[in-house]
Amino acid sequence: MYVLPSIDLQGGRSRLVWWPGAATGAGTPSDRPAVIAEAFVAQGAPAVHLVDLDGAAQGMPANLDAVGAVARAVARPLQLAGGVDGPDQIRVAFAAGATRVVVPLWAVAEDGAVLAQSIEVAGDWLAVGMDARPESLHGYPWRHRPEPKLEELIDELHEAGVHRFVFSHVGDDGVELMRRLADGLDAEVVVAGGVNSLKGLRRLRDAGVAGVILGEALFTGAVDLGEAVAAVA
């Protein structure tokens, strides 16, 4: 299982300040995404996940300079989420330096044309992100179809050509769901957030999850990236 560090981009900076020596007062804090990404790569990150918070609000990637700066600083794949809602936004993300994208479920769940065009642009480097909780699907205002079951929807997306899924809000109760999905799908199952211990990472690895995206847990020091990478190798 791989571990991806996540950086939230807001106003060209990291939403959270990275200060690896905070506990001892050593080192220098930084909110520069490229500096933080370099530190993560030095600790063994195989890729970097970026969340464009401004882009999510605007419906189009907005922190393009920051994405470009990270791309120039690290020789690693960059995965971008936030504002990547269709083929045009994916092209913008790739032009800025991203190499992978996460499209939100709501952007493609009822529009097969947008999904097909997004896959055409991004291919295997497209993932669909979704909230794994049943109440999330129930709360979505399905307009053109009856509310589907989660597994049914995932099967439809997979058959359409989606080979990577990013699930948020998994929690302890969702580990068995991740196990069922990983066992039943010829696709990558990735968990975003909700993990704050090496034990939690190992549980997901043993469940067959392909990758975990860690954000705040790394910034607070709850999880050390180098230890996490080693623990699930």
N, C-alpha and C positions, 0 to 999 in steps of 0.2 A: 504494500500500500504506500502511496506517496502522500506527502504532506505539503500543502501549498500555503505559504504565508499570504495574508490578505491586507491590503492597504486601502483605506477609505480616502478617496480624493474629494476635496472640497476647496473651492477657490484656489486651485493649483497646488495646494498643500495637503499633507496628511491630516485627517481629522483628529487623530490621536498622535501625541508627541512620543517619539521613540527615544527611550533613555535606558539603554541596557545596563548602565551602572547605577541606577537610581538607588538600589538598596545600600550601596556603599558610598554613594556620592562621587563615584568615579565616572569618567567619560563625559561626553557632551550631548545634551538632548538635541533632537532635530525633528522638524516637521517637514523636511524635504523628502519627497517620495523616492527620488533616485538614491539618496544617501541611505535611506532605510532599506530599500531593495538590495543595495550592495551588501549591507550587513546581513540580510537574510540569506543571500546567495553564499556568502562566506561561511554561513553556518550549515550549508548543505541543501538549500532549497533547490529543487529541480526546475521550478518555474515560479512565477509570481502572479497572484490574483489581484486585480485592481477593481475597485468599486467606485464608479463615477457617480457620486451622490447628486451633484448638480445636473448631470446628464439624465439621471432617473427622473428628476423633477421636470426637465425640459423636453424629454422625449428624443434627445439627440446627444451623443457624446459631447461633453463640454470642456473637460480637462485635458484637451489634446496636447498641450505643451508638456504637461506633467507626464502623460503617457509616453510621449516622445523622449523625454529626458530619462525615464526609466529604461526604455528600449536601448538608448545609447549607453547607459551605464552598466547594464548586465547582459551577458550573452546567454540569456535564458528565454524560453517561451513566456509570453505575457498573455494572460487571460483577462478580458475586460467584461464587466457587467455594469449595468446602469445606463439607460438611454439607448441600449442596443436593441431596438424593437422591430427591426425588419432589415431587408437587404440594403437599403440606402445607408442606414446607420452602421451596418456591418462594414460596408466599404470605407466609411469615414474612420471607423476604428482601426481597420487594417492599414489604412494610409498613415495613421498616426504612429503605428508601431506595434499594435496588438497583433497577436498571431492566433488567438482563440477568442471566442465570444460566448457569453451566456445570454440567451434570449429569454425573457420572462414568459411564463406559460400563457398569460392573458393575451399576449401579442399574437400567438399562433394557435391557440386552442380551438378557435372557431373559424379561422381563416386559412384554409388549405393552401391558397395561392401564396400568402405571405410566408407560410412554412416552406413551401416548395422553393420559392425564390431565395429564401434565407439559406436553405441547404445548398442550393446551386452556387451561391456565393462562397459559403464557408465550408461546405463539405463536412468531413469528419471533425473539423475544428469548431463545429457548432454544438453547444449544449443547450438544453432547455432547463430552466430553473423553475422550481415549484416548491410550494409549502406542502409538506407531506401530511399535515393534519387534515382529517376528514372534514372538519368544520370550514377549512379554507375553501375546498371545492364547493361545499354547500353554500358558502357566502358569496361565491362568484355569481354575478347576474347572467346566467346562461340565457342567451337570446335566440339562438338558432338551433338549439338541440336540447334534449332533456339532460339534466345533470348526470354526468357519467360517474362510475366508480373509478377510484384512482388507478387500479390495475388495468381497467379497460382503457382509460385514457392513455396510459403509458404504452400499452400494446399498440394502440392506434398510431401514436407518434413514432414508435420504433418501426412499425411497418412502413411508415411514410419516409423513413430514412434517418431518424435521429438515433445516434449511437452513444450519446453521452447525456446523462441526467444529473442535475445538481439539486439536492434536496435540502431545504432549510427547515429549522424548527423540528428536528428529528427527536432529540432528547432520549432519555433512557427507554421510554415506552416505545420508541420507534425503531429500536435495534432489530427486532424480529421482523418488522416490515422490510427493513433494508436487506435482511438476510433472504427473505422470500424473493424480493426483486432481483437481487444479485444472482440467486440460483436460477431464476426463470428467464433472465434476459441475456441475450448476447450483446450486452452494452455496458459501458462504464457507469457504475453507480457511485456518485460522489456526494459527500455530506458537507454542508457549509455551516460552520459555527456550532454552538451548543456543546462543544467539547472543552473541558478545562482540566484534564488530567491525562497522564500516560495510560492509566487503566482504561479510560474511556476510548482512547485511540486504539488500544489493543482489542477491545470488544468489537469495534467496528471492523478492524482488520480481520478478526476471526469470523465475522459475519459475511465476509466476502466483499466488503466495500473497497472500491479501487483507489479512492483518494479522499482526503479530508482537507477542507479549507479552514485555516485558523487565523483569526484576526485579533480581537481584543484580548484573548487568552495569552497571546505572545506579547502584546504591549504592556499588560499588567504584570507579566512575569509568572503567571499561573502555570504556563508551559514554556519550557525552553526548546527552541526550534531544533537545535542540534541533538538534544536528547530525544525529541519526538521522532526525528528522522531515523535515528539509530534504533529506537524502540520498536518501530513497525517494519523495519527493513526485512 
